[in-house]
């Protein structure tokens, strides 16, 4: 069993928390989480793939153990997220890399693969996100991200996570308990809430262009895999089909019995990732 290591990287004055897995001498694999999540969401896949790759799973600014924004109207944007990603890669002296991104992490990967990392990202996995997101999907996410719950106990928060993230599909009890452990923080009065800055939702209003990245998508040349939850309201079937015909022309895999977004934690999903990343 491989154990994770916790590291903190200075990125232009921001402290970014990174969960590391495996031997730093191995090829690099970056796994980047979704909007209100943390790098610990990838524990199952990161542990399994660490036999082949040096896996790093950062917490985006404003999430988990990373710094919060100095100015949330500026810092919670793909531009700043991309700059911190580049600083993390520089810290580890990473050249070529593979990128697995869920939701927001997928779009960060898209913008980097079309821009400053165009010659360095060899394999790109886009997990349940597209260059154009329907308002129904962004509205649903914004409604809970911007209004985080507060409970008396971790157990209550875990129940909320299970209900609110039911579209993740079937996952083990251990997955949900870890999600509660790594998604919670105490408030000033000792109660329990989610481990992110509620202002991260401002990205939907202050940086609307971050949600329309077709130009970047069409410029990608990296080998690409597109994953979609069967009932996803963030990546509808029509947009996924458009993506298959455009840009990097990815292979599309549809995960049954889940919506937004597949957790990539099952044996089947991990095997799918392993096969693609080895191509």
C-alpha positions in Angstrom: 0.0 0.0 0.0 1.4 3.4 -1.0 0.8 6.3 1.4 0.3 9.9 0.3 2.7 12.7 1.3 1.5 16.2 2.0 3.5 19.2 0.6 3.1 22.9 0.5 4.3 24.9 -2.5 4.8 28.7 -2.7 3.2 30.0 -5.8 3.6 33.7 -6.2 2.8 34.3 -2.5 0.0 31.7 -2.4 0.6 28.5 -0.5 -0.7 25.6 -2.5 -1.3 22.2 -0.8 -0.3 19.2 -2.9 -0.9 15.5 -2.1 2.0 13.5 -3.6 2.0 9.8 -4.5 4.8 7.6 -5.7 8.4 8.0 -6.8 9.3 11.5 -8.1 11.6 9.8 -10.7 8.5 8.3 -12.4 6.7 10.1 -15.3 4.5 12.9 -13.9 0.7 12.7 -13.6 -1.3 15.7 -12.5 -4.8 15.1 -11.2 -6.9 18.3 -10.7 -10.2 18.3 -8.9 -13.6 20.0 -9.5 -15.0 23.3 -8.4 -15.7 22.8 -4.7 -13.6 19.7 -4.1 -10.0 18.9 -3.1 -7.1 16.8 -4.5 -7.9 14.0 -2.0 -10.9 13.1 -4.2 -8.4 11.1 -6.3 -7.0 8.9 -3.5 -8.1 5.6 -5.0 -6.8 6.3 -8.5 -3.7 8.2 -7.4 -2.7 5.3 -5.1 -3.2 2.7 -7.8 -1.4 4.7 -10.6 1.5 5.6 -8.3 3.1 2.3 -9.2 3.9 3.8 -12.6 3.6 7.6 -12.2 4.6 10.3 -9.8 1.1 11.6 -9.1 0.4 15.0 -7.7 -3.0 16.2 -6.6 -3.1 19.9 -5.8 -5.9 21.7 -3.9 -6.9 24.7 -6.0 -6.7 28.1 -4.4 -9.6 28.6 -2.0 -10.1 24.8 -1.4 -8.8 22.3 1.1 -5.5 23.3 2.6 -4.4 25.8 0.0 -4.5 29.6 0.5 -7.6 31.6 -0.1 -7.8 34.5 -2.5 -6.2 37.8 -1.8 -8.9 39.3 -4.1 -11.6 36.8 -5.0 -12.8 38.8 -8.0 -9.3 38.3 -9.6 -7.8 35.2 -8.1 -10.6 32.7 -8.6 -10.0 32.5 -12.4 -8.5 30.0 -14.8 -5.7 32.5 -15.5 -4.6 32.5 -11.9 -5.2 28.7 -11.5 -3.1 28.1 -14.5 -0.3 30.3 -13.1 -0.3 28.3 -9.9 -0.3 25.1 -11.8 2.8 26.2 -13.7 4.5 27.2 -10.4 3.7 23.7 -9.0 5.3 22.1 -12.0 8.3 24.3 -11.8 8.7 23.4 -8.1 8.8 19.7 -9.0 11.0 20.3 -12.1 8.4 18.5 -14.2 8.8 18.6 -18.0 6.3 16.5 -19.9 3.2 15.3 -18.0 -0.1 13.7 -18.2 -3.2 15.5 -16.9 -6.4 14.2 -15.5 -9.0 16.8 -14.7 -12.5 16.5 -13.3 -15.0 19.3 -14.1 -13.1 22.5 -13.4 -9.9 20.6 -13.4 -10.7 19.4 -16.8 -11.1 23.0 -18.1 -8.0 24.1 -16.5 -6.3 21.3 -18.3 -7.9 22.4 -21.6 -6.6 26.0 -21.3 -3.1 24.8 -20.4 -3.0 22.2 -23.1 -3.9 24.8 -25.6 -1.5 27.4 -24.2 1.6 27.3 -22.0 1.7 23.5 -21.7 0.8 22.8 -25.4 4.1 21.0 -25.9 4.2 19.3 -22.5 0.9 17.7 -21.8 1.1 14.4 -23.7 -2.2 12.9 -22.5 -5.3 14.8 -21.4 -8.3 13.3 -19.6 -11.4 15.6 -19.5 -13.8 14.2 -16.9 -17.4 15.3 -17.4 -17.0 18.9 -18.5 -17.2 20.7 -21.9 -16.1 23.9 -23.4 -19.7 25.2 -23.1 -21.6 24.5 -19.9 -25.4 24.6 -19.8 -27.0 27.2 -17.4 -28.9 24.4 -15.7 -25.7 22.8 -14.6 -23.9 25.9 -13.5 -27.0 27.1 -11.7 -27.4 23.9 -9.8 -23.7 23.9 -8.7 -23.8 27.7 -7.8 -26.8 27.2 -5.7 -25.0 24.9 -3.2 -21.4 26.1 -3.6 -22.3 29.7 -2.7 -24.5 28.6 0.3 -22.4 26.1 2.2 -24.1 24.2 5.0 -23.1 24.4 8.7 -23.7 21.4 11.0 -23.0 20.4 14.5 -21.2 17.1 13.6 -19.1 15.5 10.9 -21.7 12.8 10.6 -24.3 15.3 9.6 -21.9 16.8 7.0 -21.2 13.3 5.6 -25.0 12.7 5.2 -25.2 16.1 3.3 -22.3 15.2 1.1 -23.8 11.8 0.2 -27.1 13.5 -0.7 -25.7 16.5 -2.5 -23.1 14.6 -4.4 -25.4 11.6 -5.2 -24.7 12.2 -9.0 -21.2 10.9 -8.2 -22.8 7.5 -8.4 -22.1 4.4 -6.3 -19.0 4.7 -4.1 -17.8 2.8 -1.0 -18.5 3.9 2.6 -14.8 4.5 2.9 -14.9 6.9 0.0 -17.7 9.0 1.6 -16.1 9.0 5.0 -12.8 10.2 3.5 -14.7 12.8 1.6 -16.2 14.0 4.9 -12.8 14.0 6.6 -11.1 15.9 3.8 -14.0 18.3 3.0 -14.7 19.6 6.5 -13.4 22.5 8.6 -14.5 23.9 12.0 -16.2 27.4 12.1 -15.2 29.9 14.7 -18.0 28.6 17.0 -16.8 25.0 16.6 -19.5 23.8 14.2 -18.7 22.1 10.9 -18.8 23.3 7.3 -17.2 22.5 4.0 -13.5 23.2 3.4 -13.6 25.9 0.8 -14.1 29.7 0.5 -17.7 30.4 -0.5 -16.4 33.1 -2.7 -15.2 30.5 -5.2 -18.6 30.7 -6.7 -17.7 34.2 -7.9 -16.0 32.7 -10.9 -19.4 32.2 -12.5 -20.1 35.9 -12.4 -16.7 37.6 -12.6 -15.1 35.3 -15.1 -17.9 34.1 -17.3 -15.5 33.6 -20.2 -13.8 30.8 -18.2 -16.9 28.7 -19.0 -16.6 29.1 -22.8 -13.3 27.7 -24.1 -14.1 26.3 -27.5 -11.2 28.1 -29.1 -8.8 26.6 -26.6 -10.4 23.1 -27.0 -10.0 23.3 -30.8 -6.3 24.1 -30.4 -5.5 21.0 -28.4 -3.1 18.4 -30.0 -2.6 16.2 -26.9 -4.0 12.7 -27.0 -7.3 13.1 -25.3 -9.9 11.0 -23.5 -13.4 12.4 -22.7 -15.4 10.9 -19.9 -19.1 11.6 -19.3 -21.5 10.6 -16.6 -24.5 9.0 -18.3 -27.0 11.5 -16.7 -24.7 14.5 -16.4 -26.3 18.0 -16.5 -22.9 19.6 -17.0 -21.8 17.7 -20.0 -24.9 16.9 -22.1 -24.7 14.2 -24.7 -24.9 16.7 -27.6 -21.9 18.7 -26.4 -19.9 15.5 -25.8 -20.7 14.5 -29.4 -19.5 17.9 -30.7 -16.3 17.5 -28.7 -15.7 14.1 -30.3 -15.9 15.7 -33.8 -13.7 18.7 -33.0 -10.3 19.7 -31.6 -8.3 16.7 -30.4 -11.2 14.3 -31.4 -11.1 12.3 -28.2 -12.4 8.9 -27.5 -15.6 9.2 -25.5 -16.4 6.9 -22.5 -19.8 7.1 -20.9 -20.0 6.0 -17.3 -23.4 4.4 -16.4 -25.4 5.1 -13.3 -23.9 8.4 -12.5 -24.2 12.1 -13.4 -21.7 14.9 -12.7 -19.1 13.7 -12.2 -17.6 10.2 -12.2 -15.2 9.8 -9.3 -12.7 7.6 -11.2 -12.4 5.6 -8.0 -13.7 2.2 -9.2 -11.5 -0.6 -10.5 -13.0 -0.2 -14.0 -12.3 3.5 -14.1 -8.8 3.1 -12.8 -8.1 0.4 -15.4 -9.5 2.7 -18.1 -7.2 5.5 -17.0 -4.2 3.2 -16.8 -4.7 2.0 -20.4 -5.2 5.4 -21.8 -2.3 7.0 -20.0 0.0 4.2 -21.3 -0.9 4.7 -24.9 
